[in-house]
Amino acid sequence: MSRGFGIFAQNITAEGHECDYIAQAYALALSIKIHCGKSEKIFLLTDTDLPDHYKNVFDQVIQIPWGDMAENSLWKIENRWKMYHMSPFEQTIVMDADCLVLRDITHWWEILKTRDVCYGTAPINYRGGESNTSYYRKTFQSNDLPMVYNTVHYFRKTNKAKAFYEMVEIIVNNWQEFYLRYAPKNYQKWQSMDLTCAIAAKLLGMENEIVDSNFIPFIHMKAKCQDWVHAPNRWMHVIGSYMNKKGELKLGNHRIDDILHYAEKDFLNTKIIQQLEKLYG
């Protein structure tokens, strides 16, 4: 059964919100190959031409099909449901571009191979404790929706998984109506894939089936998830980061050896990319 990692990346160039998701996807791909092995396959779904030296780390670069549904969108999430349809693998682990893999997670393929769709529900903070995401999850809590996180998720090419992502597509195209009907309490005025996928799971009766609190834990670096008494707006304002020549990363005094969802674009600097390139060889 073919397997591989999938990364979605559309750059944002709107004034005040520029973000080079292609560079983030490149760094993530390097980290996967470094820690999980160069034999692991990675595909990138994008609409952007890659610099030549980025291309070698990806096994396939696939153009986003069927038009750009995010043409007028700030956060460029509306095309992400296409990952299921365009993945060249029978089994796919999808990660947000603003992540780094800092340990070997290949044992998860054996654990996940019988699942149709699986989302994690229990991120951790950078100190390894449970991440309190309630500040960002009021809509989920008040509407009794599953706490799915698109940051790291898995699907297998099955009829059930296809039905799930077809429902996700429908909600993406009509998100305001679906949010108003199925998540009216603490109504969210913008679209997010987490909320869209949570509603899809509930509508299909899959909410208990697709969530797994033990599924590949990731470190959620949004500032208000760190269990700080006085949380700043940005975590980078209060703790530093350092990656040594071995690729070992520290945030503050804590070594990071899980999947890091760093969330703040400034974290990924030239030094980190160059260090990953050296380790990749």
Backbone as CSV, one residue per row, in Angstrom:
resi,resn,N_x,N_y,N_z,CA_x,CA_y,CA_z,C_x,C_y,C_z
1,MET,0.851,-1.190,0.000,0.000,0.000,0.000,0.892,1.248,0.000
2,SER,0.747,2.087,-1.022,1.584,3.280,-1.111,1.237,4.266,-0.013
3,ARG,2.243,4.993,0.434,2.031,5.928,1.527,2.937,7.138,1.346
4,GLY,2.540,8.247,1.941,3.380,9.429,1.856,2.774,10.600,2.599
5,PHE,3.568,11.642,2.739,3.146,12.863,3.414,2.655,13.876,2.382
6,GLY,1.661,14.649,2.766,1.128,15.686,1.896,1.214,17.050,2.561
7,ILE,1.613,18.058,1.790,1.699,19.432,2.277,0.978,20.333,1.284
8,PHE,0.167,21.232,1.803,-0.545,22.201,0.970,0.081,23.568,1.176
9,ALA,0.331,24.297,0.095,0.954,25.615,0.241,0.507,26.558,-0.862
10,GLN,-0.192,27.605,-0.463,-0.491,28.747,-1.321,0.016,29.984,-0.611
11,ASN,0.892,30.725,-1.254,1.440,31.911,-0.600,0.381,32.984,-0.404
12,ILE,0.524,33.733,0.685,-0.347,34.867,0.977,0.440,36.141,0.716
13,THR,-0.118,37.029,-0.088,0.571,38.281,-0.403,-0.289,39.498,-0.115
14,ALA,-1.417,39.291,0.584,-2.270,40.422,0.925,-1.519,41.364,1.861
15,GLU,-1.782,42.645,1.710,-1.078,43.649,2.504,-1.225,43.363,3.998
16,GLY,-0.095,43.318,4.684,-0.116,43.092,6.117,-0.153,41.627,6.513
17,HIS,-0.286,40.715,5.531,-0.410,39.296,5.860,0.494,38.429,4.987
18,GLU,1.603,39.004,4.481,2.481,38.227,3.624,3.031,37.010,4.374
19,CYS,3.040,35.883,3.684,3.599,34.671,4.297,4.085,33.739,3.195
20,ASP,5.335,33.316,3.307,5.924,32.435,2.318,5.684,30.994,2.739
21,TYR,4.501,30.465,2.403,4.175,29.091,2.753,5.013,28.092,1.960
22,ILE,5.536,28.512,0.814,6.380,27.612,0.034,7.686,27.337,0.788
23,ALA,8.280,28.378,1.368,9.490,28.188,2.182,9.176,27.325,3.399
24,GLN,8.006,27.526,4.001,7.615,26.704,5.147,7.454,25.242,4.733
25,ALA,6.811,25.019,3.605,6.624,23.652,3.118,7.964,22.987,2.831
26,TYR,8.895,23.740,2.289,10.243,23.232,2.009,10.936,22.818,3.301
27,ALA,10.876,23.668,4.322,11.502,23.355,5.607,10.852,22.126,6.238
28,LEU,9.530,22.047,6.165,8.827,20.874,6.699,9.269,19.603,5.977
29,ALA,9.337,19.660,4.656,9.750,18.487,3.881,11.166,18.058,4.256
30,LEU,12.058,19.020,4.424,13.417,18.689,4.859,13.399,17.976,6.210
31,SER,12.602,18.489,7.134,12.559,17.899,8.477,11.990,16.486,8.447
32,ILE,11.025,16.233,7.579,10.471,14.877,7.448,11.541,13.918,6.939
33,LYS,12.243,14.329,5.902,13.276,13.461,5.320,14.423,13.224,6.305
34,ILE,14.762,14.244,7.095,15.853,14.116,8.062,15.495,13.118,9.154
35,HIS,14.290,13.227,9.706,13.934,12.439,10.883,13.212,11.132,10.560
36,CYS,12.563,11.066,9.410,11.803,9.862,9.062,12.475,9.045,7.963
37,GLY,13.493,9.604,7.338,14.215,8.880,6.302,13.948,9.429,4.913
38,LYS,14.959,9.429,4.079,14.818,9.981,2.736,13.926,9.125,1.846
39,SER,13.642,7.889,2.272,12.766,7.034,1.468,11.293,7.409,1.628
40,GLU,10.956,8.186,2.661,9.571,8.628,2.835,9.190,9.579,1.708
41,LYS,8.004,9.369,1.156,7.549,10.160,0.014,6.778,11.403,0.487
42,ILE,6.945,12.496,-0.244,6.262,13.749,0.086,5.735,14.367,-1.203
43,PHE,4.461,14.772,-1.173,3.953,15.550,-2.295,3.505,16.917,-1.815
44,LEU,3.649,17.887,-2.694,3.247,19.263,-2.417,2.129,19.637,-3.364
45,LEU,1.036,20.151,-2.805,-0.069,20.667,-3.620,0.007,22.185,-3.565
46,THR,0.210,22.812,-4.712,0.470,24.246,-4.734,0.049,24.848,-6.063
47,ASP,0.060,26.177,-6.124,-0.151,26.876,-7.397,1.047,27.761,-7.716
48,THR,2.145,27.522,-7.012,3.310,28.399,-7.085,4.500,27.675,-7.697
49,ASP,5.251,28.381,-8.533,6.492,27.824,-9.066,7.551,27.790,-7.974
50,LEU,8.197,26.651,-7.825,9.192,26.488,-6.775,10.587,26.885,-7.266
51,PRO,11.404,27.469,-6.389,12.817,27.632,-6.730,13.434,26.262,-7.021
52,ASP,14.392,26.222,-7.906,14.958,24.947,-8.330,15.496,24.124,-7.161
53,HIS,16.138,24.778,-6.196,16.755,24.009,-5.112,15.717,23.489,-4.119
54,TYR,14.457,23.942,-4.209,13.395,23.390,-3.379,12.887,22.058,-3.933
55,LYS,12.975,21.880,-5.230,12.256,20.789,-5.887,12.764,19.410,-5.492
56,ASN,14.042,19.290,-5.187,14.625,17.969,-4.946,14.049,17.272,-3.724
57,VAL,13.570,18.018,-2.749,13.094,17.403,-1.513,11.680,16.842,-1.655
58,PHE,10.955,17.294,-2.677,9.597,16.797,-2.911,9.629,15.695,-3.970
59,ASP,8.892,14.630,-3.714,8.817,13.545,-4.692,7.850,13.884,-5.821
60,GLN,6.829,14.648,-5.499,5.901,15.131,-6.527,5.428,16.526,-6.154
61,VAL,5.347,17.401,-7.139,4.738,18.721,-6.978,3.529,18.765,-7.902
62,ILE,2.356,18.931,-7.304,1.096,18.841,-8.045,0.392,20.190,-7.996
63,GLN,-0.077,20.628,-9.143,-0.782,21.903,-9.209,-2.214,21.760,-8.684
64,ILE,-2.661,22.765,-7.959,-4.035,22.777,-7.443,-5.006,22.734,-8.624
65,PRO,-5.915,21.758,-8.647,-6.807,21.616,-9.799,-8.122,22.384,-9.637
66,TRP,-8.905,22.442,-10.704,-10.302,22.882,-10.700,-10.481,24.337,-10.267
67,GLY,-9.533,25.168,-10.673,-9.667,26.582,-10.355,-9.253,26.904,-8.931
68,ASP,-9.104,28.195,-8.678,-8.677,28.657,-7.362,-9.874,29.158,-6.569
69,MET,-10.354,28.327,-5.654,-11.491,28.698,-4.825,-11.110,29.723,-3.761
70,ALA,-9.809,29.967,-3.605,-9.333,30.904,-2.579,-8.811,32.203,-3.191
71,GLU,-9.224,32.496,-4.417,-8.682,33.647,-5.121,-8.874,34.950,-4.344
72,ASN,-10.016,35.086,-3.685,-10.318,36.306,-2.949,-10.231,36.114,-1.437
73,SER,-9.541,35.064,-1.021,-9.463,34.723,0.391,-8.134,35.170,0.981
74,LEU,-8.171,35.603,2.228,-6.951,36.040,2.892,-6.084,34.863,3.317
75,TRP,-6.724,33.809,3.867,-5.954,32.729,4.464,-5.767,31.524,3.541
76,LYS,-6.355,31.516,2.366,-6.075,30.499,1.349,-6.317,29.066,1.827
77,ILE,-7.478,28.823,2.425,-7.761,27.467,2.902,-8.782,26.735,2.036
78,GLU,-9.448,27.453,1.153,-10.611,26.888,0.470,-10.278,25.759,-0.499
79,ASN,-9.019,25.613,-0.852,-8.615,24.532,-1.759,-8.115,23.288,-1.029
80,ARG,-8.093,23.318,0.287,-7.413,22.244,1.016,-8.145,20.906,0.956
81,TRP,-9.458,20.920,0.710,-10.184,19.658,0.579,-9.690,18.846,-0.619
82,LYS,-9.022,19.500,-1.545,-8.532,18.830,-2.748,-7.350,17.905,-2.459
83,MET,-6.788,18.018,-1.267,-5.663,17.149,-0.908,-6.045,15.675,-1.032
84,TYR,-7.254,15.343,-0.597,-7.679,13.939,-0.665,-7.687,13.451,-2.115
85,HIS,-8.254,14.242,-2.984,-8.440,13.812,-4.378,-7.124,13.793,-5.149
86,MET,-6.183,14.658,-4.773,-4.946,14.771,-5.541,-3.779,13.982,-4.950
87,SER,-3.946,13.439,-3.768,-2.847,12.664,-3.198,-2.533,11.467,-4.085
88,PRO,-1.260,11.256,-4.411,-0.886,10.100,-5.241,-0.748,8.809,-4.427
89,PHE,-1.018,8.895,-3.114,-0.801,7.765,-2.224,-2.127,7.171,-1.750
90,GLU,-2.086,5.904,-1.411,-3.261,5.264,-0.808,-3.427,5.690,0.648
91,GLN,-2.322,5.942,1.328,-2.323,6.450,2.700,-1.569,7.776,2.722
92,THR,-2.154,8.775,3.362,-1.523,10.093,3.388,-1.611,10.701,4.782
93,ILE,-0.492,11.193,5.279,-0.474,12.051,6.458,-0.264,13.472,5.968
94,VAL,-1.226,14.340,6.281,-1.182,15.734,5.847,-0.731,16.601,7.010
95,MET,0.125,17.566,6.727,0.575,18.501,7.761,0.468,19.931,7.252
96,ASP,0.142,20.845,8.185,0.207,22.265,7.866,1.645,22.622,7.504
97,ALA,1.787,23.566,6.584,3.126,23.953,6.132,3.970,24.527,7.261
98,ASP,3.331,25.192,8.227,4.102,25.822,9.306,4.346,24.847,10.460
99,CYS,4.838,23.686,10.108,5.222,22.658,11.074,6.648,22.212,10.788
100,LEU,7.269,21.613,11.802,8.528,20.905,11.641,8.404,19.553,12.337
101,VAL,8.917,18.510,11.711,8.939,17.178,12.317,10.313,16.990,12.963
102,LEU,10.328,16.716,14.268,11.584,16.668,15.015,11.837,15.309,15.645
103,ARG,11.126,14.291,15.176,11.407,12.912,15.579,10.841,11.977,14.518
104,ASP,11.213,10.721,14.598,10.734,9.712,13.656,9.296,9.335,14.011
105,ILE,8.378,9.501,13.072,6.976,9.136,13.314,6.503,8.040,12.356
106,THR,7.442,7.339,11.732,7.048,6.361,10.723,6.299,5.163,11.304
107,HIS,6.427,4.942,12.616,5.663,3.831,13.216,4.165,4.077,13.149
108,TRP,3.753,5.320,12.896,2.326,5.630,12.821,1.660,5.035,11.579
109,TRP,2.436,4.752,10.561,1.826,4.150,9.373,1.152,2.822,9.708
110,GLU,1.810,2.010,10.504,1.247,0.718,10.885,0.017,0.896,11.764
111,ILE,0.037,1.887,12.640,-1.092,2.135,13.535,-2.314,2.639,12.769
112,LEU,-2.074,3.453,11.744,-3.168,4.128,11.050,-3.726,3.375,9.844
113,LYS,-3.069,2.321,9.407,-3.371,1.746,8.101,-4.783,1.196,7.950
114,THR,-5.487,0.953,9.050,-6.862,0.453,8.943,-7.897,1.562,9.135
115,ARG,-7.445,2.778,9.376,-8.374,3.888,9.572,-8.766,4.479,8.232
116,ASP,-9.955,5.078,8.169,-10.368,5.799,6.963,-9.898,7.246,7.019
117,VAL,-10.235,7.920,8.112,-9.856,9.308,8.334,-9.516,9.434,9.814
118,CYS,-8.484,10.196,10.140,-8.126,10.342,11.551,-7.559,11.735,11.798
119,TYR,-8.115,12.400,12.793,-7.639,13.715,13.222,-7.263,13.644,14.694
120,GLY,-6.186,14.313,15.054,-5.838,14.419,16.459,-6.755,15.402,17.168
121,THR,-6.886,15.234,18.472,-7.760,16.118,19.244,-7.082,16.661,20.495
122,ALA,-5.828,16.310,20.737,-5.197,16.668,22.007,-3.776,17.189,21.789
123,PRO,-3.625,18.408,21.279,-2.284,18.968,21.129,-1.640,19.220,22.498
124,ILE,-0.331,19.405,22.488,0.400,19.672,23.719,1.095,21.029,23.615
125,ASN,1.524,21.563,24.761,2.281,22.807,24.740,3.776,22.512,24.641
126,TYR,4.577,23.558,24.564,5.999,23.338,24.277,6.736,22.702,25.447
127,ARG,6.125,22.670,26.627,6.734,22.012,27.783,6.282,20.562,27.923
128,GLY,5.432,20.114,26.992,4.999,18.719,26.986,3.708,18.462,27.723
129,GLY,3.098,19.503,28.286,1.832,19.340,28.991,0.638,19.502,28.065
130,GLU,-0.539,19.187,28.564,-1.755,19.335,27.774,-1.950,20.790,27.378
131,SER,-2.292,21.013,26.128,-2.497,22.361,25.620,-3.947,22.779,25.830
132,ASN,-4.149,23.847,26.561,-5.495,24.374,26.796,-5.868,25.292,25.635
133,THR,-6.673,24.776,24.725,-7.023,25.535,23.519,-8.401,26.186,23.622
134,SER,-8.961,26.243,24.824,-10.334,26.721,24.973,-10.522,28.155,24.475
135,TYR,-9.499,28.973,24.574,-9.603,30.358,24.104,-9.953,30.404,22.619
136,TYR,-9.415,29.456,21.847,-9.612,29.436,20.403,-10.745,28.500,19.971
137,ARG,-11.365,27.797,20.915,-12.282,26.715,20.558,-13.683,26.905,21.139
138,LYS,-14.094,28.130,21.391,-15.404,28.385,21.995,-16.541,27.900,21.102
139,THR,-16.387,28.051,19.799,-17.437,27.604,18.874,-17.595,26.090,18.926
140,PHE,-16.509,25.368,19.009,-16.551,23.902,19.100,-17.239,23.476,20.398
141,GLN,-16.833,24.075,21.492,-17.356,23.680,22.796,-18.845,23.965,22.927
142,SER,-19.269,25.134,22.509,-20.665,25.524,22.720,-21.625,24.839,21.761
143,ASN,-21.107,24.268,20.670,-21.964,23.579,19.714,-21.753,22.067,19.697
144,ASP,-21.012,21.559,20.683,-20.789,20.119,20.855,-20.228,19.495,19.577
145,LEU,-19.142,20.087,19.085,-18.487,19.591,17.875,-17.175,18.909,18.237
146,PRO,-16.769,17.913,17.472,-15.496,17.232,17.769,-14.315,18.178,17.597
147,MET,-13.336,18.044,18.471,-12.185,18.956,18.503,-11.115,18.531,17.495
148,VAL,-11.443,18.564,16.232,-10.484,18.121,15.218,-9.464,19.220,14.920
149,TYR,-8.251,18.784,14.582,-7.177,19.700,14.194,-6.628,19.252,12.850
150,ASN,-6.713,20.142,11.860,-6.161,19.842,10.543,-4.635,19.887,10.531
151,THR,-4.041,20.418,11.558,-2.580,20.578,11.610,-1.866,19.295,11.201
152,VAL,-2.310,18.177,11.774,-1.800,16.859,11.378,-3.003,15.932,11.272
153,HIS,-3.253,15.383,10.113,-4.337,14.420,9.981,-3.993,13.378,8.919
154,TYR,-4.823,12.342,8.867,-4.533,11.168,8.034,-5.796,10.761,7.279
155,PHE,-5.591,10.299,6.054,-6.694,9.643,5.351,-6.162,8.501,4.493
156,ARG,-7.049,7.566,4.251,-6.770,6.438,3.366,-7.794,6.491,2.249
157,LYS,-7.422,6.095,1.049,-8.327,6.161,-0.097,-9.375,5.058,0.015
158,THR,-10.505,5.398,0.646,-11.622,4.478,0.810,-12.907,5.214,0.463
159,ASN,-13.990,4.485,0.296,-15.275,5.112,-0.011,-15.740,6.022,1.127
160,LYS,-15.493,5.589,2.354,-15.914,6.402,3.502,-15.124,7.705,3.565
161,ALA,-13.835,7.628,3.335,-13.016,8.842,3.338,-13.427,9.768,2.196
162,LYS,-13.718,9.211,1.043,-14.153,10.026,-0.090,-15.447,10.755,0.236
163,ALA,-16.390,10.065,0.883,-17.658,10.692,1.264,-17.416,11.836,2.244
164,PHE,-16.473,11.633,3.156,-16.157,12.676,4.130,-15.639,13.926,3.434
165,TYR,-14.685,13.780,2.527,-14.099,14.948,1.874,-15.033,15.573,0.843
166,GLU,-15.962,14.802,0.326,-17.007,15.400,-0.513,-17.918,16.291,0.329
167,MET,-18.213,15.867,1.556,-18.997,16.709,2.458,-18.215,17.961,2.836
168,VAL,-16.919,17.815,3.065,-16.078,18.972,3.355,-16.141,19.977,2.204
169,GLU,-16.089,19.491,0.973,-16.172,20.376,-0.192,-17.492,21.148,-0.197
170,ILE,-18.588,20.463,0.094,-19.894,21.119,0.102,-19.922,22.230,1.147
171,ILE,-19.380,21.952,2.325,-19.385,22.960,3.391,-18.475,24.134,3.032
172,VAL,-17.326,23.854,2.446,-16.430,24.925,2.017,-17.148,25.887,1.077
173,ASN,-17.964,25.347,0.183,-18.673,26.178,-0.801,-19.865,26.924,-0.215
174,ASN,-20.300,26.510,0.966,-21.496,27.107,1.569,-21.285,27.312,3.071
175,TRP,-20.102,27.736,3.439,-19.706,27.695,4.848,-20.570,28.570,5.748
176,GLN,-20.978,29.724,5.287,-21.758,30.619,6.159,-23.090,29.985,6.554
177,GLU,-23.757,29.335,5.590,-25.031,28.676,5.881,-24.837,27.497,6.839
178,PHE,-23.796,26.709,6.591,-23.549,25.551,7.459,-23.153,25.995,8.862
179,TYR,-22.322,27.010,8.980,-21.911,27.486,10.300,-23.104,28.037,11.060
180,LEU,-23.966,28.749,10.359,-25.136,29.338,11.013,-26.095,28.258,11.507
181,ARG,-26.213,27.177,10.749,-27.151,26.122,11.121,-26.572,25.156,12.146
182,TYR,-25.301,24.782,12.002,-24.740,23.721,12.835,-23.744,24.230,13.888
183,ALA,-23.400,25.511,13.828,-22.522,26.093,14.849,-22.958,27.527,15.149
184,PRO,-24.236,27.707,15.527,-24.756,29.073,15.714,-24.260,29.754,16.986
185,LYS,-23.921,28.976,18.012,-23.454,29.568,19.264,-21.978,29.985,19.100
186,ASN,-21.682,31.212,19.533,-20.350,31.780,19.293,-20.003,31.681,17.807
187,TYR,-20.924,32.148,16.999,-20.809,32.033,15.538,-19.469,32.566,15.044
188,GLN,-18.788,31.760,14.265,-17.477,32.126,13.719,-17.673,32.833,12.385
189,LYS,-17.161,34.035,12.262,-17.418,34.865,11.091,-16.400,34.664,9.976
190,TRP,-15.563,33.688,10.117,-14.600,33.360,9.071,-14.554,31.840,8.923
191,GLN,-14.086,31.411,7.773,-14.021,29.964,7.557,-12.698,29.393,8.038
192,SER,-12.762,28.257,8.699,-11.562,27.504,9.068,-11.792,26.047,8.705
193,MET,-10.728,25.361,8.328,-10.863,23.955,7.971,-11.168,23.099,9.191
194,ASP,-10.688,23.506,10.364,-10.995,22.742,11.576,-12.500,22.703,11.821
195,LEU,-13.139,23.858,11.779,-14.575,23.904,12.029,-15.341,23.221,10.899
196,THR,-14.921,23.425,9.671,-15.574,22.781,8.529,-15.522,21.267,8.650
197,CYS,-14.366,20.719,8.994,-14.222,19.265,9.109,-14.977,18.721,10.317
198,ALA,-15.067,19.499,11.382,-15.825,19.072,12.554,-17.310,18.944,12.218
199,ILE,-17.835,19.903,11.479,-19.245,19.846,11.075,-19.479,18.672,10.127
200,ALA,-18.557,18.471,9.177,-18.683,17.345,8.249,-18.733,16.026,9.004
201,ALA,-17.870,15.871,10.001,-17.835,14.635,10.780,-19.149,14.420,11.516
202,LYS,-19.685,15.486,12.082,-20.934,15.353,12.829,-22.097,15.026,11.905
203,LEU,-22.160,15.647,10.752,-23.250,15.392,9.810,-23.229,13.955,9.295
204,LEU,-22.048,13.376,9.177,-21.916,12.012,8.667,-21.887,10.968,9.786
205,GLY,-22.051,11.432,11.027,-22.025,10.495,12.146,-20.655,9.888,12.374
206,MET,-19.606,10.600,11.999,-18.244,10.077,12.102,-17.452,10.741,13.219
207,GLU,-18.124,11.537,14.072,-17.366,12.332,15.038,-16.555,11.485,16.010
208,ASN,-17.053,10.311,16.378,-16.305,9.442,17.287,-15.304,8.566,16.548
209,GLU,-15.516,8.429,15.265,-14.706,7.523,14.455,-13.412,8.174,13.978
210,ILE,-13.461,9.481,13.684,-12.290,10.109,13.062,-11.361,10.775,14.064
211,VAL,-11.793,10.923,15.327,-10.946,11.611,16.298,-10.180,10.592,17.136
212,ASP,-8.996,10.973,17.534,-8.161,10.092,18.335,-7.217,10.956,19.164
213,SER,-7.427,10.949,20.478,-6.610,11.788,21.363,-5.157,11.339,21.394
214,ASN,-4.875,10.118,20.927,-3.509,9.596,20.916,-2.817,9.762,19.562
215,PHE,-3.533,10.310,18.592,-2.988,10.427,17.239,-1.879,11.481,17.196
216,ILE,-0.732,11.087,16.702,0.452,11.923,16.529,0.344,13.278,17.233
217,PRO,0.721,13.358,18.498,0.615,14.642,19.191,1.495,15.702,18.542
218,PHE,1.002,16.915,18.479,1.811,18.012,17.972,1.821,19.141,18.991
219,ILE,2.881,19.926,18.945,3.031,21.053,19.863,2.364,22.270,19.234
220,HIS,1.338,22.755,19.900,0.526,23.859,19.398,1.072,25.157,19.994
221,MET,1.725,25.980,19.154,2.436,27.134,19.683,1.653,28.439,19.661
222,LYS,0.348,28.394,19.512,-0.400,29.638,19.708,-0.216,30.069,21.157
223,ALA,-0.057,31.370,21.354,0.393,31.888,22.646,-0.528,31.514,23.802
224,LYS,-1.825,31.510,23.559,-2.767,31.267,24.645,-3.004,29.776,24.898
225,CYS,-2.193,28.937,24.281,-2.262,27.488,24.526,-1.146,27.012,25.448
226,GLN,-0.344,27.930,25.983,0.866,27.533,26.703,0.694,27.473,28.215
227,ASP,-0.521,27.686,28.696,-0.784,27.627,30.136,0.018,28.681,30.895
228,TRP,0.173,29.849,30.279,0.811,30.973,30.946,-0.240,31.788,31.692
229,VAL,0.132,32.333,32.837,-0.805,33.152,33.619,-1.176,34.406,32.841
230,HIS,-0.188,35.040,32.251,-0.425,36.238,31.447,0.100,35.960,30.038
231,ALA,-0.776,35.516,29.173,-0.360,35.123,27.821,-0.211,36.352,26.931
232,PRO,0.915,36.458,26.235,1.093,37.557,25.282,0.337,37.263,23.991
233,ASN,0.335,38.224,23.095,-0.284,37.988,21.788,0.552,37.046,20.936
234,ARG,1.870,37.070,21.145,2.765,36.230,20.357,3.753,35.538,21.281
235,TRP,3.939,34.231,21.081,4.852,33.489,21.940,6.297,33.904,21.733
236,MET,6.642,34.357,20.520,8.012,34.737,20.239,8.450,35.991,20.988
237,HIS,7.490,36.698,21.580,7.833,37.872,22.379,8.404,37.505,23.744
238,VAL,8.205,36.258,24.180,8.595,35.910,25.552,9.563,34.728,25.657
239,ILE,9.673,33.894,24.621,10.657,32.812,24.670,11.464,32.784,23.376
240,GLY,12.728,32.434,23.514,13.602,32.361,22.354,13.670,30.955,21.793
241,SER,14.291,30.830,20.637,14.437,29.521,20.001,15.860,29.368,19.490
242,TYR,16.329,28.106,19.468,17.693,27.839,19.026,17.773,26.437,18.453
243,MET,18.358,26.312,17.270,18.603,25.005,16.668,20.106,24.809,16.528
244,ASN,20.629,23.714,17.114,22.068,23.470,17.047,22.451,22.735,15.758
245,LYS,23.731,22.396,15.638,24.233,21.782,14.409,23.696,20.383,14.180
246,LYS,23.190,19.752,15.231,22.593,18.420,15.106,21.118,18.492,14.730
247,GLY,20.585,19.700,14.627,19.171,19.858,14.317,18.281,19.777,15.523
248,GLU,18.863,19.769,16.723,18.071,19.738,17.946,17.571,21.150,18.240
249,LEU,16.274,21.249,18.505,15.643,22.558,18.690,15.261,22.760,20.142
250,LYS,15.533,23.952,20.639,15.078,24.343,21.967,14.211,25.586,21.870
251,LEU,13.099,25.552,22.599,12.280,26.738,22.826,12.419,27.065,24.300
252,GLY,12.968,28.234,24.604,13.320,28.504,25.986,14.333,27.476,26.433
253,ASN,14.072,26.816,27.554,14.970,25.770,28.064,14.491,24.368,27.720
254,HIS,13.490,24.252,26.871,12.875,22.958,26.611,13.253,22.447,25.221
255,ARG,13.796,21.234,25.197,14.107,20.602,23.914,12.816,20.093,23.288
256,ILE,12.667,20.343,22.006,11.460,19.966,21.282,11.747,18.725,20.452
257,ASP,11.001,17.643,20.700,11.231,16.415,19.937,9.913,15.792,19.491
258,ASP,8.972,16.645,19.139,7.711,16.201,18.547,7.483,16.985,17.267
259,ILE,6.269,16.953,16.774,5.907,17.813,15.656,5.612,19.197,16.211
260,LEU,6.294,20.192,15.701,6.116,21.569,16.162,5.272,22.344,15.164
261,HIS,4.114,22.814,15.626,3.308,23.746,14.833,3.615,25.141,15.352
262,TYR,4.600,25.784,14.722,5.124,27.029,15.287,4.200,28.216,15.080
263,ALA,3.330,28.187,14.108,2.212,29.127,13.947,2.621,30.557,13.586
264,GLU,3.723,31.049,14.121,4.152,32.414,13.827,5.234,32.383,12.753
265,LYS,4.946,33.055,11.639,5.793,32.931,10.451,7.236,33.371,10.693
266,ASP,7.452,34.322,11.632,8.796,34.837,11.871,9.734,33.775,12.437
267,PHE,9.178,32.714,13.006,10.013,31.672,13.601,10.960,31.059,12.577
268,LEU,10.444,30.805,11.382,11.251,30.125,10.366,12.178,31.140,9.701
269,ASN,13.420,31.133,10.116,14.375,32.081,9.556,15.393,31.373,8.671
270,THR,16.255,32.155,8.054,17.245,31.605,7.127,18.180,30.634,7.812
271,LYS,18.559,30.909,9.058,19.474,30.027,9.779,18.889,28.634,9.954
272,ILE,17.600,28.565,10.314,16.965,27.257,10.496,16.908,26.494,9.177
273,ILE,16.533,27.173,8.106,16.471,26.516,6.803,17.847,26.018,6.385
274,GLN,18.863,26.839,6.559,20.213,26.430,6.179,20.698,25.249,7.007
275,GLN,20.333,25.220,8.286,20.729,24.086,9.130,20.048,22.810,8.677
276,LEU,18.752,22.905,8.333,18.035,21.750,7.826,18.619,21.258,6.512
277,GLU,19.019,22.189,5.659,19.642,21.825,4.376,20.946,21.067,4.592
278,LYS,21.750,21.499,5.557,23.004,20.812,5.842,22.746,19.399,6.345
279,LEU,21.753,19.264,7.223,21.442,17.942,7.776,20.883,17.008,6.705
280,TYR,20.114,17.566,5.788,19.552,16.774,4.697,20.640,16.322,3.730
281,GLY,21.616,17.207,3.532,22.741,16.857,2.674,22.458,17.069,1.214
